Amino acid sequence: MRIGIAGIAIESSTFSPHRTGLADFRVTRGADLLARYTWTEDESLDVEWVPLLHAVSLPGGAVLKDVYDALKTEILDLIAEAGPLDGLLLDIHGAMSVVGMLDAEADLARQVRAAVGPDVLISASMDLHGNVSRDLVEQLDLVTCYRMAPHEDTWETRERAARNLVARLRDGGKPHLAWVQIPVLLPGEKTSTRIEPAKSLYGQIEAIEAMDGILDAAIWVGYAWADEPRCQAAVVVTGDDAELVEAQAAKLAGDYWKARQDFAFVAPTGSLDHCVREGLASGIRPYFISDSGDNPTAGGAGDVSWTLQVLTAYRSRTIIYASIVDPESVAIAKAGGEVSLQVGGKIDSGPAGPVALTGTVVKVHEDPVGGTIVVVRSGGLHVIITERRKPYHLAKDFADLDLDPVQADLTVVKIGYLEPELYDMAKGWLLALTPGGVDQDLIRLGHKQVVRPLYPFDPDMDTPDLTAHLI
């Protein structure tokens, strides 16, 4: 069997002024693309994997239209050059926004379907924060998504999508897909599978998947920081028993709807001032605060300076701020010594403009993701400034800069829910409700193109029709 692999994967906030260009994507082809997936080396599958193109970017703002068109065109050209395919694995995120478009993944899937023809099976792997429109599902034969948030099962999900595809190609026959959208749109920090009700909702999937006649079941919470009609939760159940997949999809959708008011933030929340005061007074170390409104791994610009402005009032304490992107400030500070900078607020200047920062450069580091990184110490405040946007998820991210959250009074990170390593390290944690392109307060963002009524925008809406549609 010959199976192609392709995809464009990014999570895009339409509320961020950042624009994602070609330089933001890591593009792989050929042997480098196959090397992403360990299961391509499994000879027992008896598959010739055909690498086409895969492009992945750190979450950010909407993708420039010419960049999307160029990547898509190359995928389509490579499909034409590849010769006959039996199947195609579409490795996408599901929340890609493209300037001037409202459903980029559906467009990509539609074009890929036209290129491979109606008989080639397409299996998609997605993030559970993707948005699943009917237009997208109609182009697919199989689709699944992560079952954990944080996404500790990312690679497991991609492998499941691939192995399900191989199994269907061997056994023959296209399965039924039962799709239903749920008019609920919540941020990821309220739908973590670490806590209820998401823990139990996703906990049902294994038992459903084990039923005779069902191949896969998937729940998407959707992506809250894009303003598009497709943005809402969804369920797809896949299998050979049409009646059963419809029934189970409707049940999962109904359970999700019933639980809508039970979703809560994964950590205690508050204003930034409140969180800083609580953290400093606690005496607990290490203590983390999530600067959630500008989380670059959710689509934030990474240079919102509002939090940095607040932290400059606490220079008498030892605080690590990770991080803020500002190539202009890095270019000045990388020479070392004493510096006076205007930091941040140059991409997303909405909440606050550039912040004056005077201090000493205590570290210059070259990083494969963040480029040149400098640490500027101003009193006890240690500000990490990066040349390119970079998330801080690991102890090594801090150790590389000679910083230790265990020794700091407070560590403030541009993040939503803490990723596993920091979560395990933290003795204290608060989620600050800060402004930015991925503001947790969805109401104040001002969505205009989502389909209404939609919870929580319309908290008193009537119970929706959650009938599953057989695709």
Disulfide bonds with the S-S distance in Angstrom:
none
